[in-house]
Each structure stands twice: as structure tokens, then as C-alpha cells.
Amino acid sequence: MYLLEFHIHQFHDDLVKRWPFWWMVWNGGLALIPALMSLFFFRRKDQPRHGIRGLTFGFEMALVLLILPNAPYITTDLVHFLETVRMGDTSLWKLLGTELPIYMIFVLFGLTCYSFTVDRLLYALRMRLGKGWGWLGIFGIPLLSSLGIYLGRVARYNSWDVLTDPQGIIQSSWSSLDKMKIAKVLIGMWIGLILIHQIYRTLHDGIVARLAEYRRDRNATGTRHSSAS
């Protein structure tokens, strides 16, 4: 066992030396999974669903929610940047100009995947169960994701541990709520995720409105040219 752990740590150290951001690439791939799942399970044109797909709605929703915390979790990789600033010999200005932009790209990618997924889940909830469930999802989904981030970063659980160690996850969740300091962090993450999705929603609606206006203007211009000819 010791030999296996030694080889794992050696492989990790070699990988970090060759590719310092490999864990962020891995976490970026995990962040993309819930977005792809929401594209497959909750296509807008299929809502509300009927037949057998309607019966599997709850299972698919739970599955996406289980994987969803992997998307905003990538923001916690910033702790590695802080460790680099604290422990490294590189100047702070060089780190801000070289490493920080890479971290921010991955963070923006993860938050975009999160907001995109939440948007589809909320649409599916509204279409399937009504506006009340949509409002519940606006506040409930970020809360579940915040708890998932805590369980992943601090308690070191993975998504599949819900099946292999559900009792440990429940105990860790309750213990985090009992500790005021951790509860404040969870509340902060919860509010942050709500705001991030609303910012995404505002930008998304603005872009869609501009595209629709552009198409109307182009069609109107084409109609005038046709009438003139």
C-alpha cells in the first residue's frame, strides 16, 4: 500500500511539473458534464415531456443536480493560486499577469457551465411543475450546489459518494450547518451562485434580444429592397 501511494504522489508531482494546470483541465471537464447532460435531458423543445420521458423526469433532474456542483467547484481552485503567491518565489506582478488569467478563464468557464445548466433545469421545472417550482429552484439549486462544493473541497467527497457513503455525507452536511463559521461560508456561496446565475440570465436575455432585433432589421431591409426592385 505504501509503495502504491508513493507512486501516486510521484506521478502527481511529475504531472504538476510538466503541466501545472492539469487539475484545472480535469475540473473543467467535470464542469462541462452537467451542461452536456442538461442539453441531452432537458431540451427546451421537449418541455413539458410526456410518455416514458415524463416518467424519468425526476431521476434525470436528480442526476444532473448530483453532478452540478462540479461546475462551480472549479472556482475553489483559486486556493492553488493563493498557495503559489504565498509559497512561490515568483513576483506577485508576474503571477497576476501570467497565472491569474489562466485561473480566471477556467473559473469563468465553470460558472458559465453552471449557469447554463441551472437555466435549463429551471425552464424544465416551470414547464413540468409550474412557476412555483421554478421559483423554488432559483433558491434551492444554488443551495444544494453550495453544499456540494463544501463537501467536495472541505470534506473531500465526490459525487458518487452519495451512493457509496450517504451516511457520511449526511453527517458532514449537518455538522457544517452546526458550525456558524462554515454556515456563513455556505450562505455566502449560496448568495454568490444566485447572483451569478442572474447575471448570466441578464446577459443571455440581452444577447437574445439584440439578435432578434438584428434579424428584424435585416428582414425589414430585405423587404424594402424587394419592394423597391
C-alpha positions as CSV (number, residue, x, y, z in Angstrom):
1,M,0.0,0.0,0.0
2,Y,2.8,2.4,0.9
3,L,4.5,1.7,-2.4
4,L,1.3,2.4,-4.3
5,E,0.8,5.7,-2.5
6,F,4.5,6.6,-3.2
7,H,4.0,6.0,-7.0
8,I,0.7,8.0,-7.0
9,H,2.4,11.0,-5.3
10,Q,5.4,10.8,-7.6
11,F,3.1,10.7,-10.6
12,H,1.2,13.7,-9.3
13,D,4.4,15.7,-8.7
14,D,5.7,14.8,-12.2
15,L,2.4,15.9,-13.8
16,V,2.4,19.2,-11.9
17,K,6.0,19.9,-13.1
18,R,5.1,19.2,-16.7
19,W,1.7,20.7,-16.7
20,P,1.0,22.9,-13.7
21,F,-2.7,23.4,-14.5
22,W,-3.6,19.8,-15.2
23,W,-6.1,19.6,-12.3
24,M,-8.0,22.7,-13.6
25,V,-8.3,21.0,-17.0
26,W,-9.7,17.9,-15.2
27,N,-12.1,20.1,-13.2
28,G,-13.0,21.9,-16.3
29,G,-14.0,18.6,-17.9
30,L,-16.1,17.8,-14.9
31,A,-17.8,21.2,-15.1
32,L,-18.8,20.5,-18.7
33,I,-20.6,17.2,-17.8
34,P,-23.7,18.7,-16.2
35,A,-24.1,21.2,-19.1
36,L,-24.0,18.4,-21.6
37,M,-26.4,16.3,-19.5
38,S,-28.8,19.2,-19.4
39,L,-28.6,19.6,-23.2
40,F,-29.5,15.9,-23.6
41,F,-32.1,15.5,-20.8
42,F,-33.8,18.9,-20.9
43,R,-34.1,20.2,-24.4
44,R,-36.4,23.2,-24.4
45,K,-38.4,22.0,-27.4
46,D,-39.2,18.8,-25.5
47,Q,-40.7,20.5,-22.4
48,P,-43.1,19.6,-20.9
49,R,-42.4,15.9,-21.6
50,H,-44.9,13.2,-22.0
51,G,-44.8,9.4,-22.1
52,I,-41.8,7.4,-20.8
53,R,-39.5,10.5,-20.7
54,G,-42.1,12.2,-18.4
55,L,-41.7,9.3,-16.0
56,T,-37.9,9.6,-15.9
57,F,-38.1,13.4,-15.3
58,G,-37.3,13.1,-11.6
59,F,-34.5,10.7,-12.0
60,E,-32.8,12.8,-14.7
61,M,-33.3,16.0,-12.6
62,A,-31.7,14.3,-9.6
63,L,-28.8,13.0,-11.6
64,V,-28.0,16.4,-13.1
65,L,-28.3,18.1,-9.6
66,L,-25.9,15.4,-8.3
67,I,-23.2,16.3,-10.8
68,L,-23.9,20.1,-11.0
69,P,-21.6,21.2,-8.1
70,N,-18.7,20.1,-10.2
71,A,-19.2,23.2,-12.3
72,P,-18.9,26.0,-9.7
73,Y,-16.4,23.8,-7.7
74,I,-13.7,24.9,-10.2
75,T,-13.8,28.4,-8.5
76,T,-12.2,26.8,-5.4
77,D,-9.1,26.1,-7.5
78,L,-8.1,29.7,-6.8
79,V,-6.7,28.4,-3.5
80,H,-3.9,26.9,-5.5
81,F,-3.1,30.4,-6.9
82,L,-3.1,31.8,-3.3
83,E,-0.7,29.0,-2.3
84,T,1.6,29.9,-5.2
85,V,1.6,33.5,-4.2
86,R,2.4,32.5,-0.6
87,M,4.9,29.8,-1.2
88,G,6.4,30.6,-4.6
89,D,9.5,32.8,-5.5
90,T,7.8,34.4,-8.5
91,S,6.9,38.1,-8.1
92,L,3.3,38.9,-7.4
93,W,3.0,41.1,-10.5
94,K,4.3,38.3,-12.8
95,L,1.8,35.9,-11.2
96,L,-1.0,38.4,-11.8
97,G,0.0,38.8,-15.4
98,T,0.6,35.1,-16.2
99,E,-1.1,32.6,-13.9
100,L,-4.1,34.5,-12.7
101,P,-5.6,35.0,-16.2
102,I,-5.5,31.2,-16.7
103,Y,-7.2,30.6,-13.4
104,M,-9.9,33.2,-14.3
105,I,-10.6,31.6,-17.7
106,F,-11.3,28.3,-16.0
107,V,-13.4,29.9,-13.3
108,L,-15.5,31.8,-15.9
109,F,-15.9,28.5,-17.9
110,G,-17.1,26.6,-14.8
111,L,-19.5,29.4,-13.8
112,T,-20.9,29.6,-17.3
113,C,-21.5,25.8,-17.4
114,Y,-23.2,26.1,-14.0
115,S,-25.5,29.0,-15.1
116,F,-26.3,27.3,-18.4
117,T,-27.3,24.1,-16.6
118,V,-29.4,25.9,-14.0
119,D,-31.2,27.8,-16.7
120,R,-32.3,24.6,-18.4
121,L,-33.3,23.0,-15.1
122,L,-35.4,26.0,-14.1
123,Y,-37.1,26.0,-17.5
124,A,-37.9,22.3,-17.2
125,L,-39.2,22.7,-13.7
126,R,-41.5,25.6,-14.7
127,M,-42.8,23.8,-17.7
128,R,-43.3,20.5,-15.9
129,L,-44.5,21.6,-12.4
130,G,-45.4,25.3,-12.7
131,K,-43.9,28.6,-11.8
132,G,-43.8,27.9,-8.1
133,W,-41.3,25.1,-8.6
134,G,-39.3,27.4,-10.8
135,W,-39.0,30.0,-8.0
136,L,-38.1,27.2,-5.6
137,G,-35.4,26.1,-7.9
138,I,-33.9,29.6,-8.2
139,F,-33.0,29.4,-4.5
140,G,-32.9,25.7,-3.9
141,I,-30.5,24.7,-6.7
142,P,-27.7,27.1,-5.6
143,L,-28.1,26.0,-2.0
144,L,-27.6,22.3,-3.0
145,S,-24.6,23.3,-5.2
146,S,-23.1,25.3,-2.3
147,L,-23.4,22.3,0.0
148,G,-21.9,20.1,-2.7
149,I,-18.9,22.5,-3.1
150,Y,-18.3,22.3,0.6
151,L,-18.5,18.5,0.7
152,G,-16.0,18.4,-2.2
153,R,-13.5,20.9,-1.1
154,V,-13.5,20.6,2.7
155,A,-14.9,17.1,3.4
156,R,-13.3,15.7,0.2
157,Y,-16.3,13.8,-1.0
158,N,-17.1,13.0,-4.7
159,S,-20.4,12.9,-6.5
160,W,-20.5,9.1,-6.4
161,D,-20.1,9.1,-2.6
162,V,-23.8,9.8,-2.5
163,L,-24.2,6.1,-3.4
164,T,-21.2,4.6,-1.6
165,D,-21.2,6.7,1.6
166,P,-24.6,8.5,2.0
167,Q,-24.4,8.4,5.8
168,G,-21.0,10.2,5.8
169,I,-22.3,12.9,3.5
170,I,-25.4,13.5,5.7
171,Q,-23.3,13.7,8.8
172,S,-20.9,16.1,7.2
173,S,-23.8,18.3,5.9
174,W,-25.4,18.5,9.4
175,S,-22.0,19.2,11.1
176,S,-21.3,22.1,8.6
177,L,-24.7,23.6,9.4
178,D,-24.0,23.4,13.1
179,K,-20.7,25.4,12.8
180,M,-21.5,29.0,12.5
181,K,-18.3,29.9,10.6
182,I,-18.9,27.2,7.9
183,A,-22.6,28.1,7.8
184,K,-21.6,31.7,6.9
185,V,-19.4,30.4,4.1
186,L,-22.2,28.3,2.8
187,I,-24.6,31.2,2.9
188,G,-22.0,33.4,1.1
189,M,-21.6,30.7,-1.7
190,W,-25.4,30.3,-1.9
191,I,-26.0,34.1,-2.5
192,G,-23.0,34.2,-4.9
193,L,-24.4,31.4,-7.0
194,I,-27.8,33.1,-7.1
195,L,-26.3,36.4,-8.3
196,I,-24.0,34.6,-10.8
197,H,-27.0,32.9,-12.4
198,Q,-29.0,36.2,-12.5
199,I,-26.0,38.0,-14.2
200,Y,-25.9,35.1,-16.7
201,R,-29.6,35.4,-17.3
202,T,-29.4,39.2,-17.8
203,L,-26.6,38.9,-20.3
204,H,-28.3,35.9,-22.1
205,D,-31.6,37.8,-22.4
206,G,-29.8,40.9,-23.6
207,I,-27.9,39.0,-26.3
208,V,-31.0,37.2,-27.4
209,A,-32.9,40.5,-27.6
210,R,-30.1,42.1,-29.7
211,L,-30.0,39.1,-32.1
212,A,-33.8,39.2,-32.5
213,E,-33.7,43.0,-33.2
214,Y,-30.9,42.5,-35.7
215,R,-32.9,39.8,-37.6
216,R,-36.0,42.1,-37.6
217,D,-33.9,44.9,-39.0
218,R,-32.3,42.7,-41.7
219,N,-35.7,41.3,-42.7
220,A,-37.2,44.8,-42.9
221,T,-34.3,46.0,-45.0
222,G,-34.6,43.0,-47.3
223,T,-38.4,43.6,-47.7
224,R,-37.8,47.3,-48.6
225,H,-35.2,46.3,-51.2
226,S,-37.6,43.8,-52.7
227,S,-40.4,46.3,-52.9
228,A,-38.1,48.9,-54.5
229,S,-37.0,46.5,-57.1
